[in-house]
């Protein structure tokens, strides 16, 4: 069989985390400015892509993000920066969203940071223990 050939290419990347922060304002320029403060291409965190969006049906705006490496730029760090930036504009955070599946490491980091569970391990989670 002359002339037949083929190739298989496999790629893998670090799990992406889709994380959104909703703000109690209808001013999309606030979300744009905050997104600019946290996204890498405009001087923010190395592993963050972000943009500001209007959520007209909810009467709010959103900082919509992809966290490319949650270990090097943790969710808590990004959220606290957004909280601080929003306060500069007199705006509160209405809530956050994790979109789609999320690695257990993200939740572990959030538990360590916000609950100050410095020795926390996912092995303490009942469902993880049952799977093993």
N, C-alpha and C positions, 0 to 999 in steps of 0.2 A: 504494500500500500504506500506507494511513493506520494510525497506531498502532504501527508496528514500530520498534524501536530496539534498540541493543545497546551493550555496552561490553567492552573488553578491559583487564585490569589485569595489569601485570607488576611483580614485586618482586624485588629482589636484596639480599642481605645479605653481610657479610663471612664468609668460610668459618669455620664452627664447628669446633673441634678437641675431640673426645671423648677425654679423657685420664684414666686411672685409675692410682692408686698403691696397691699392695697392701702391707699392713703385717703383720709377724710377731707378731701377737697375736690373740686371740679376743675381746678386749674392744672391743665396738662403740662404747662411750662415748669411747674414744681417737680412733677415726675421726671420730666426731661432733664432738669438740672441735677436731680438726685442720681438718675441713671448715669449721667456723665461723670459724677463724682465717684461712682463705684466701678465703672467699667474700665477695663484695661487700656483700650485704645485712646482714652482721653485722660490717662494719668491715674486711674483707680487701681483696683486689685488685679494682679496678674492673670488670674484664672476666672474672670467674670466678664460676661457679655451681657449688656443691659440696654433697655430702652424704656421710654415712658409711653404709656398708653392711656387713652380715655376709656373709662367703663361707663358710657353714657346711660346704659340701662340701670346701673347701680348708683349713679350720681357720685362716682368716685374716679380716681385715677389709680394707675398701677405702675410700679416699677417691675417690669417683667425681665427675668434673668435666666441665663444658663450658666451654672457653675461648672466649669470644665474640670476642675480638680478640687473636690471638697476637702481633701486632706491638707492641701497647701493653702487654700483660702476657705476656711470653715464658714458654714452657714451663719453661725452666731456672730462672727466678725462682720460679715456683710450686713446682717440685720441691725446690729448695733450702730454701724456707720449710717445706715439709712435712717434709723431712729434719730440720731444726732443731727443729720442733715435736715430732716423733716422739721425738727424743733426750731431750726433757724428760720423756717418759713411759717412758724406757728401752726404746723399741721401735725395731727396725730396719726398713728398707724391704726387702720381699721381691722386688719387681719392679714394673715399670710396664707400662701397655698404652696403645697408641694404637688407638682403635676406629674402623674404617672408613677411608676415604680421608683423606689428610692433605696439605695444601699443601706444596710443596717448600720454601717459606720457613721452615716449622717445623723441618725437618731441617737447613736451612742455619744457622739460629740455634743449634740444639743443637750442631752441629759447631763453630761459632765459639766457643761458650761452653766446652764440655767439652774440646775438643781444642786450644783457644786458636789456632785458625786464623783470625786476624784479617783476612786478605786472601782468605778462602775465598769462592768463587762457585760457584753451581750449574753454571756453564758449564764447570767443571772435571770434572764428572761425565760419564763416557764415554757413558752412555745418553742424556743430554741433548744432547751433541754429535752423536750419531748421528741423533737426531730432527730436529735443525736441518739 
